[in-house]
Amino acid sequence: MAGEANIHATCVAIGSQGVLLLGASGAGKSDLALRLIDEGAQLVADDRTLLFVKKGALHAKAPASIKNLLEIRAVGIVALPARAWVKLALAVQLGREGPRLPPPRFFSPPRGMTMTTKLPQITLNAHFASTPAKIRAALRAFSQGTLRDNF
């Protein structure tokens, strides 16, 4: 498909919503994906993700060579059922969490990709036990328009 970008990221689907997990090698992308999958999410792509724009929105799928595969550290590469593609609803930069009430941020797509819808982006520490719950809460808040910046 023309207009695809292959990036270093992992992607899961929670219901119909795609979550793009971004971070350096060792940031916990695959481990966080495994925890989300264990709680009902579906694998889309692990470690490398193909991004493409469809109807103005960013979508994701796995490269053919790693489709249906998830690396589980200390176990190996495991075949899992995976969704063919998903429309992205949230980007999560993994690393040190930022301010308690961060200003709104949006994912910047790779050069040459033009989106008409913005993709919210948050920064979370993949290793916190609460991170999967924070991702699900963020998906609900962004999709339902219930996110507030004060009490």
N, C-alpha and C positions, 0 to 999 in steps of 0.2 A: 504494500500500500504506500503510495506516495505521501510524503509529508510526515513520516514517522521519525521519532527520535529515540534512540536507545540510551537510557540513562541508568546510572547506578542507583537502584532503588528497589524496594519490595512493595508489593501491592496486595491488599486483601479486599474482599467485598463483605460488608456488613449489611445484610439485607440487599437492597438494590444500590447501595451507596459504596463507592470505591474510596479506599483510604490509601494514599501514597506515603510510604515510610521512607524518609530520606536520612542519610547520615553516612559518615565515614565508615570504612571497614572496621568492624568490631564495635560499632555503636549500639548494636542490639536489634537490628532490623529483623533478622530471621527469628530470633528468640521471641520478640514481641509478636510477630506474625503467628508463631506457633501458639502463644498464649491466647491470641484472639481467635484462632482457628479452634482451639480447645473449647472456647466459649461460644462456638457457633458460626464464626466467620468462615468464608471460603477463600482459599488461596487463588490468587490471580497470577502473580509472578514473584519469584524470589531472586534477589540480588541484581538482576537486570530486568528492566521494564521498558517496553515499547510504548511511547506516548503518541497519540494521534488526536486530531481535532475532528469532531463530527458534529454538525449543526451548531457550531460555535462553542461547544463544550469540550473539555479535555477528557480523553478516555485512555485506558491502559489495557495492555495484554502482555503475555509472556512471549519472548522470542521462541521460535519452534524448538530450538536445541535444548531448552530447559523447561518446556511446558510440563506442568504437573509435578515438578520437582521442588522439594524444600530441603535446604541444608539444616540439619539439626546437629549442633555442635556436640561432640563427644558420642554421637550415634552414627551419623553418616548422612548420605543423601537419600531421601525417602520419597517414593512416589505417592502422591496424594490426589484425590479428586480436585479439579480446579475449574474455575469459571473461565470461559473463553476470553471475555473482555468485560470491562465495567466502566461506567461513567464515573469520573472522579468527583467526590463531594468534599474532600478534605485532604490537605497535605500536612504531614507531621514531620518537622525537622527534629531529629533525635540528637540530644546533647544535653548541655546544662540548661535547666529551665530558667526562663527570664523572669520579668517582674510578675508580681502577684496578679495584677490586673493589666495585662499587656494591651498596647494599642492594636487595632486591627491590622493584620498583615495578610498579604495574598501571594500565592505562588507565582513566580516568574517562569513562564514556559521557555523551553529552549528557543534559541534564535530561529526565526522563520516560521514559528507557530503563532497564529493569531487566534485568540479566543475572544468571544463576545461576552462570555460569562466569567466572572472572577472566581478563583478557587481559594477559599480561606486556608490560611496556613498558621499552625501553632507550633510551639517548641516545647517538647517534653523530654524527660529523662526516661529512656526505655526500661531502665532497671527498677523503677519504682513499682511496687505491687499495684498501685492505683492507676497506672498508666492505661491499661485496657478500659477501665471505667471512665477515665477522663476522655478517651477517644470517643466512646459511645455517647457520653454527655455532650461533647462538642458537636458531634454529628446531629444530635437532636436539636441543640440550641441553634446551630447555623441553619438547618433545614426548616425549622419552625419559626425562626426569627425571634427567639426568646432570649438572645444574648444581651446582657446589660453591662454597663461599665461602672455602675454604682448601685448602692442599696436604696 
